[in-house]
Amino acid sequence: MPFRRKPLEIPPDVARSFAEKMRLFHAERDPLKRDEIAADTRHLLLQHMPNGTKLRLADVLELFHLMR
């Protein structure tokens, strides 16, 4: 029997915050500030993920680039 995961549900206000942070990330030219925005976003997303979930900064950076 395959393992079924519960779908991830992120509240609408968190999704809007994620979208705003992604816009800020793409508008920023300073690499350190971009990393700071991504790290803040990572922290925001981890608060709404199941315990034990691993989300690396590189994952958030890739997500930002894929969703551009």
PLY file of the C-alpha trace (Angstrom):
ply
format ascii 1.0
element vertex 68
property float x
property float y
property float z
element edge 67
property int vertex1
property int vertex2
end_header
0.00 0.00 0.00
1.53 3.36 -1.00
2.21 5.99 1.61
-0.19 8.92 1.28
0.76 12.33 2.56
-1.73 14.81 3.85
-1.89 17.79 1.46
-0.04 20.83 2.73
-2.43 23.65 3.55
-0.97 27.11 3.95
-3.29 29.87 5.20
-4.12 32.57 2.63
-2.35 35.33 4.56
0.85 33.25 4.65
0.56 32.57 0.92
0.19 36.30 0.27
3.23 36.97 2.47
5.19 34.35 0.52
4.23 36.01 -2.78
5.27 39.44 -1.47
8.63 38.07 -0.26
9.18 36.46 -3.65
8.56 39.82 -5.35
11.02 41.49 -2.96
13.56 38.74 -3.62
13.45 39.23 -7.39
13.59 43.04 -7.07
16.63 42.98 -4.76
20.08 43.12 -6.34
22.21 42.65 -3.22
22.96 38.90 -2.82
23.12 39.11 0.98
19.72 40.78 1.19
18.31 38.19 -1.22
19.58 35.41 1.06
18.06 37.19 4.06
14.67 37.36 2.34
14.90 33.65 1.42
15.88 32.70 5.00
12.93 34.68 6.38
10.63 32.95 3.90
12.03 29.55 4.90
11.22 30.28 8.53
7.70 31.38 7.56
7.05 28.19 5.56
8.47 25.87 8.23
5.90 27.16 10.71
3.15 25.64 8.55
4.79 22.35 7.60
4.59 19.05 9.51
7.12 18.47 12.29
10.36 17.00 11.08
10.07 18.50 7.60
13.39 19.61 6.18
13.45 22.73 4.08
16.86 24.04 3.09
17.64 27.58 2.05
18.64 26.17 -1.33
15.12 24.71 -1.65
13.55 28.13 -1.09
15.93 29.74 -3.58
15.04 27.11 -6.17
11.33 27.62 -5.47
11.72 31.36 -6.01
13.47 30.78 -9.32
10.95 28.20 -10.51
7.98 30.41 -9.64
9.39 33.48 -11.34
0 1
1 2
2 3
3 4
4 5
5 6
6 7
7 8
8 9
9 10
10 11
11 12
12 13
13 14
14 15
15 16
16 17
17 18
18 19
19 20
20 21
21 22
22 23
23 24
24 25
25 26
26 27
27 28
28 29
29 30
30 31
31 32
32 33
33 34
34 35
35 36
36 37
37 38
38 39
39 40
40 41
41 42
42 43
43 44
44 45
45 46
46 47
47 48
48 49
49 50
50 51
51 52
52 53
53 54
54 55
55 56
56 57
57 58
58 59
59 60
60 61
61 62
62 63
63 64
64 65
65 66
66 67
